[in-house]
Amino acid sequence: MTKKILSSVLAYAGFAMLLACWLSPSALLAGSVCFLLSASLKFPIREDEGWTCSCGYDLSFVNPSSSKCPECGVSIELEWSSQLGELPRATAKRLHAATIQFIISFVLLGVYFATWLYN
């Protein structure tokens, strides 16, 4: 949970640095590093994440008719996939967000080096 919060904070810091890049070109470098760290905190990605509660309890042992986690009591929604090896929705969204953040990070780093070489 702390990795998720820290990743969000770093993403917001990256956007803030992106908005502040007109003050200093080094803000592009800082924003790039923030996006890179935020994206790297979204890994590792496991295939069975749809079967784990937010408290960390393994939901593969829970009664299928139950709708609450036996450990913390939170309402759960088990994800069934039609194909073997398909990632859960939350994991797929996190993977897409990490990919976009990596791309933004490398674009900002390229713009920083282009301005550095130009000056």
Order of alpha helices (4+ residues) and beta strands (2+ residues): alpha-alpha-alpha
